[in-house]
């Protein structure tokens, strides 16, 4: 059984890795971050990735409040590292989730 903190971390990872129209009967659930992986990595792209992560968590995960998102590109590994700092509602302790999104093609 997962605790609240671990359950929310798992839910956040699932939300970020889910593409639109991937879940049957819930086409609105998803994140467009995979479409941004092949863009040139500029400050505008970083802001789009941050906004995308903020929006998907705000919309579909009511148990968490996002405080900050840090984005770092790893060109040599074809991936983007995401550090999501959030807090569980009704708690003051910030929690950090570090995950990555990889370019497949």
GUDOKOL-817698 format. One record per residue (C-alpha): x, y, z; residue in three letters. Coordinates in nm, 3 decimals, always signed. Layout:
! residues N
       u       v       w residu
       X       Y       Z    ALA
...
This chain:
! residues 105
       u       v       w residu
  +0.000  +0.000  +0.000    UNK
  +0.138  +0.340  -0.094    UNK
  +0.130  +0.638  +0.136    UNK
  -0.026  +0.964  +0.026    UNK
  +0.307  +1.109  -0.080    UNK
  +0.412  +0.807  -0.287    UNK
  +0.066  +0.769  -0.439    UNK
  +0.072  +1.130  -0.556    UNK
  +0.423  +1.092  -0.700    UNK
  +0.305  +0.791  -0.898    UNK
  -0.005  +0.978  -1.016    UNK
  +0.208  +1.273  -1.129    UNK
  +0.444  +1.046  -1.324    UNK
  +0.144  +0.880  -1.490    UNK
  -0.014  +1.214  -1.582    UNK
  +0.306  +1.345  -1.738    UNK
  +0.369  +1.029  -1.939    UNK
  +0.010  +0.996  -2.067    UNK
  -0.064  +1.135  -2.410    UNK
  -0.396  +1.280  -2.516    UNK
  -0.643  +1.015  -2.644    UNK
  -0.438  +0.739  -2.482    UNK
  -0.697  +0.657  -2.214    UNK
  -1.022  +0.516  -2.348    UNK
  -1.326  +0.733  -2.276    UNK
  -1.104  +1.002  -2.118    UNK
  -0.940  +1.173  -2.414    UNK
  -0.901  +1.498  -2.216    UNK
  -0.649  +1.340  -1.978    UNK
  -0.296  +1.379  -2.106    UNK
  +0.009  +1.597  -2.139    UNK
  +0.151  +1.745  -2.458    UNK
  +0.508  +1.727  -2.330    UNK
  +0.595  +1.452  -2.580    UNK
  +0.522  +1.691  -2.867    UNK
  +0.764  +1.944  -2.720    UNK
  +1.055  +1.700  -2.692    UNK
  +1.151  +1.738  -3.057    UNK
  +1.145  +2.119  -3.053    UNK
  +1.464  +2.321  -3.036    UNK
  +1.553  +2.366  -2.672    UNK
  +1.517  +2.739  -2.613    UNK
  +1.394  +2.944  -2.316    UNK
  +1.052  +2.953  -2.481    UNK
  +1.045  +2.572  -2.497    UNK
  +1.140  +2.554  -2.130    UNK
  +0.849  +2.783  -2.040    UNK
  +0.609  +2.577  -2.255    UNK
  +0.719  +2.257  -2.081    UNK
  +0.679  +2.419  -1.738    UNK
  +0.334  +2.554  -1.826    UNK
  +0.227  +2.215  -1.965    UNK
  +0.332  +2.035  -1.647    UNK
  +0.167  +2.299  -1.425    UNK
  -0.158  +2.278  -1.624    UNK
  -0.191  +1.901  -1.630    UNK
  -0.125  +1.870  -1.256    UNK
  -0.357  +2.156  -1.169    UNK
  -0.633  +2.013  -1.383    UNK
  -0.616  +1.642  -1.299    UNK
  -0.447  +1.604  -0.958    UNK
  -0.648  +1.785  -0.691    UNK
  -0.440  +1.639  -0.404    UNK
  -0.126  +1.835  -0.498    UNK
  -0.028  +2.198  -0.544    UNK
  +0.272  +2.262  -0.768    UNK
  +0.524  +2.510  -0.631    UNK
  +0.788  +2.497  -0.905    UNK
  +0.904  +2.296  -1.207    UNK
  +1.268  +2.283  -1.313    UNK
  +1.357  +2.159  -1.661    UNK
  +1.699  +2.041  -1.777    UNK
  +1.780  +1.900  -2.118    UNK
  +2.027  +1.615  -2.160    UNK
  +2.119  +1.624  -2.527    UNK
  +2.358  +1.330  -2.506    UNK
  +2.084  +1.104  -2.365    UNK
  +1.791  +1.247  -2.567    UNK
  +1.587  +1.322  -2.257    UNK
  +1.453  +1.602  -2.043    UNK
  +1.485  +1.589  -1.665    UNK
  +1.193  +1.731  -1.472    UNK
  +1.212  +1.830  -1.109    UNK
  +0.863  +1.899  -0.978    UNK
  +0.836  +2.062  -0.638    UNK
  +0.489  +2.031  -0.493    UNK
  +0.309  +1.998  -0.165    UNK
  +0.027  +1.773  -0.065    UNK
  -0.283  +1.973  +0.019    UNK
  -0.323  +2.023  +0.396    UNK
  +0.053  +1.992  +0.441    UNK
  +0.326  +2.254  +0.448    UNK
  +0.619  +2.024  +0.367    UNK
  +0.742  +2.060  +0.006    UNK
  +0.807  +1.736  -0.180    UNK
  +1.040  +1.696  -0.477    UNK
  +0.970  +1.454  -0.760    UNK
  +1.249  +1.397  -1.010    UNK
  +1.156  +1.221  -1.331    UNK
  +1.259  +1.224  -1.694    UNK
  +1.092  +1.213  -2.033    UNK
  +1.279  +1.046  -2.317    UNK
  +1.261  +1.103  -2.689    UNK
  +1.172  +0.774  -2.850    UNK
  +1.205  +0.850  -3.219    UNK
